[in-house]
């Protein structure tokens, strides 16, 4: 009986996803990239990932490769779901059973994080991994309980007073002041997890939290030009804004590049999940800010901060000011491909054309790695956090994930399939 319930739940989940993803399908596109190009990139990515799989231990959760060595954090690290998620996307493309076996090996290590109430990143950790596993295998009896438990764990971080999910526990801002209730723009990426589990289970609570958080973030995180702060700190009792900061960017009022990509992806996804046009308008505003930024390079792979050119020689980040962040371009490309589905005419074509440029740029030197060059990672030259001096100008697992996702989405377009 339990299995029957989960099968029916999964059927409802897929029907809901289909109906939401077709809120406003674009009528037609001019596709500049051909199937041969896209599939060659996916084949190359498959070979790289298989090499990476052969080079790590069972408990390793890949994060990066630096100075000739692998850096693999544990399952509780926020990046832990990206590697199995990438493997699953490449299994979807290649149908190679070895990749499914590799994904299952990592999912076994990752499952315990469903009970982790100490992080807001369970969407990254569980939905990019187990969500893809559910989608590709249809094993609802196995995966729906894991995802549901994880969503419940994530929901414990939401508070009515702030109307937002808390991001970090502890820590201080750059002025040495302890965070009260910090919420980062990255957290928009974990709302898809809640929205999908809400559909799987019929529990409205998870969707309500996602919508409320998205609305709170839209109110307090954005400037008039649709650029986003990285962190908004709230009074945990009253919900009043204490401070707006940009912890991983060049300065508080700058546009940290990956933060802008998280924002675009998050609000595009929220439109898909709800059909609420205010989220579509927000996504379009963010895309306009990003794509029209005077400091965006011609190859559309951004510097780690959109406003890094404003750094002066006496800034402690001045020497790193011209570093590119491939991870931001990967996220942005995937988001733009989806956003193109919900808009029309020249606007829609512009989003898709810009995503195509990003994919072309990422698929060649200096960004695409040669086979085995950086331990089996697909892309080079990403930036985790310059201010924290972590993962600077290295390959990153989430850059690979969103690059592969963007290629898979584009391939679906070429095949006449739904993008999401």
C-alpha positions, 0 to 999 in steps of 0.5 A: 500500500505504501509503495502505491501511495508513493507511485501516485505521489510521484505521478502527481509530482510529474503532472504538477511539474509539467503544468508549471513548467509550461506556464508561458512556453515560448512559441519559437526559437532560433537555435544557434548551437547544433546537436553535434556541438552540445553532445560533444561537450556532454561526451567530453564532460562524461569522460572527465567525470568518469576519470574523477570518479576513478580518482576519489574514494567512496566517502569523498564528496568532490569540491575542487582540485588545487595545486595537484591535489583533490579537495573533497569535503564531507557530506555535510558541506554545502556542495555535497549534492553537486557531484552526484547530481552532475553524474546523474545528468550525464547518466541521463545523457549517456545511459552509461550504467557505470555512472548510475552506480557511481551516483548511487555510491555517493547518494549512500554517503549523502542520505544522512544529511536529510536530518541535518537541521544546521544548514539552509543548503539542503536544496543544493545537497539533496534536491540536486542529487536525490531529486535527479535520482527520483526523476530519472529512476522513478523510485518514489518509494526510495527517494520521496521519504528522503526528500520529505525528511530533508524538506522538514529539516530545512523548514525548521530554519524558517521563522515567522518573525523574519518571514525567511529561512535563516542561512548561517548559524554564528559568525560575524560580519567584516566589522566583527559584529555577530550576525543576528539572523543572516539570510543570503541570496543563495538561499533562493536556490533552496526553495525549489526543493521545498516547492517540489516536496510540497507537490510530492506530499501535498503538504502546503507548508513547504510551498508557503515557506518558499513563497514567503521567503521569496517575497521577503528576499524580493523586498529587502535584498534588491537595489533599484537596479535589480542588483542584489546584496549578498546578505541581509541581517534581520532582527530575529524577534521583530524581523526588521532589517539590521544591515545589508552586506556583501560578504563574498563580493568586493564591497557591500554595495557591489554586485557579487556576480554569483549572487546575481546568478543565484537570484536570476535562477531563483526567481525564474524557478519561482515563476515556474513553480507558482505562475506568479508574474511578479517573480517573472518581472523580478527575473527579467529585471535581474537579467537586464541588470546582469546582461547590460552591465558595462563591466560584463566581458564580451565572452559573458563570463563575468569577473567575480564581482560585477563592480570589481573595476571600482576597486582602488590599488589600496584595496586588499582585493585589488590584485584579484580584481580581474579574476573571472568566475566561471561558476557564475556564468554556468548558473546564469546560462542555465537560468537564461535558457529557462527564462527564455521559455517564459518570455516572447519574441526578441526578449526571449531570443535575447535570453537564449542567445546570451546563454548560447554565447556563455555555453560557447565560451565555457566550452573552450579554452581558457575555461574548459579543461583538457582531459585529466588536466584538473583531476577530472573537473570539467571547467576551470577558473571559478571563484568561491570567495575572494574575501575569504581566500577560499577556492580562488581561481580553481575548478568547482563542483557547482560550476560543472553541475550548472554547466552540464545542466545548461547543456542538458536543457539546451539539448532538450530544446534541440529535441523539442522537449520541455526544458524543465 
